[in-house]
Amino acid sequence: MTTFSELITSIVADLDQGGFFKDADELRHLANLALDQTLLAGIRRDALKQIEMRCHVRWFGDFYLPHLSQKDWWGRLEKLGKSTKKHMQSI
């Protein structure tokens, strides 16, 4: 099973490869906040909510990534969304 961190790393790489550098940096930053155990739980949960919102087909799902089919891209986003929800429950 793929971990939250591995999914983030993979999707950040996909965004970078597709030329969506600003979005990749934002996602990387949010993931760092979400995973930082020294931060307050509220800050970490807010970062996870921001990540979850980006997994929607009308946000990151709208991006065209030439190296992935739309089905594969949406599948990755769906996995990240589910993993984000699961991670949020552990905080």
NUKE-662283 format. One line per 4 residues: for each residue y, z, x negated of C-alpha. Coordinates in Angstrom, 2 decimals, always signed. Last residue first. Example, Ala and Ser with C-alpha at 12.3 -4.5 7.8 and 13.67 -1.06 7.14 Angstrom:
# residues 2
-1.06 +7.14 -13.67 ~ -4.50 +7.80 -12.30
This chain:
# residues 91
+13.57 +13.95 +4.21 ~ +9.99 +12.79 +4.88 ~ +10.90 +11.28 +8.25 ~ +13.45 +9.02 +6.58
+10.75 +7.63 +4.29 ~ +8.71 +6.54 +7.31 ~ +11.74 +4.85 +8.87 ~ +12.52 +3.10 +5.57
+8.89 +1.97 +5.19 ~ +9.01 +0.41 +8.65 ~ +12.26 -1.41 +7.87 ~ +10.96 -2.49 +4.46
+7.82 -3.95 +6.02 ~ +9.92 -5.79 +8.63 ~ +12.15 -7.16 +5.89 ~ +9.14 -8.42 +3.97
+7.74 -10.07 +7.09 ~ +11.10 -11.66 +7.85 ~ +11.10 -13.21 +4.38 ~ +7.49 -14.40 +4.68
+8.13 -15.96 +8.11 ~ +11.35 -17.62 +6.90 ~ +9.39 -19.18 +4.05 ~ +10.29 -17.93 +0.61
+11.61 -19.57 -2.60 ~ +14.54 -21.26 -0.83 ~ +15.95 -17.97 +0.47 ~ +18.10 -18.60 +3.53
+19.77 -15.42 +4.73 ~ +19.89 -14.73 +8.46 ~ +17.15 -12.10 +8.16 ~ +19.43 -10.08 +5.88
+21.69 -9.40 +8.87 ~ +20.74 -10.98 +12.20 ~ +17.01 -10.64 +11.56 ~ +17.48 -6.89 +11.07
+16.44 -5.37 +7.72 ~ +20.09 -4.64 +6.92 ~ +20.21 -1.97 +9.63 ~ +17.26 -0.18 +8.01
+19.04 -0.05 +4.66 ~ +22.14 +1.48 +6.25 ~ +19.96 +4.01 +8.07 ~ +18.29 +4.87 +4.75
+21.69 +5.47 +3.14 ~ +22.69 +7.71 +6.05 ~ +19.41 +9.65 +5.66 ~ +20.10 +10.25 +1.95
+23.64 +11.44 +2.64 ~ +22.39 +13.75 +5.39 ~ +19.61 +15.17 +3.18 ~ +22.15 +16.29 +0.57
+21.84 +14.65 -2.82 ~ +19.73 +15.97 -5.71 ~ +16.62 +14.14 -4.46 ~ +18.20 +10.77 -5.20
+15.90 +8.29 -3.43 ~ +18.23 +7.40 -0.56 ~ +21.27 +7.17 -2.85 ~ +19.44 +4.88 -5.28
+18.21 +2.80 -2.35 ~ +21.77 +2.43 -1.07 ~ +22.96 +1.27 -4.51 ~ +20.11 -1.27 -4.85
+20.85 -2.58 -1.35 ~ +24.54 -2.94 -2.19 ~ +23.74 -4.70 -5.48 ~ +21.36 -7.13 -3.75
+23.97 -7.82 -1.07 ~ +26.60 -8.59 -3.71 ~ +24.16 -10.81 -5.63 ~ +23.01 -13.00 -2.74
+22.15 -15.93 -5.03 ~ +18.65 -16.51 -3.61 ~ +17.03 -15.15 -6.78 ~ +19.23 -12.04 -6.54
+18.23 -11.54 -2.90 ~ +14.54 -11.95 -3.73 ~ +14.87 -9.53 -6.67 ~ +16.56 -6.96 -4.39
+13.72 -7.54 -1.92 ~ +11.05 -6.85 -4.54 ~ +12.77 -3.77 -5.96 ~ +13.32 -2.36 -2.47
+9.69 -2.96 -1.53 ~ +8.49 -1.30 -4.76 ~ +10.71 +1.72 -4.14 ~ +9.46 +2.12 -0.56
+5.87 +1.99 -1.80 ~ +3.45 -0.89 -1.25 ~ +0.00 +0.00 +0.00
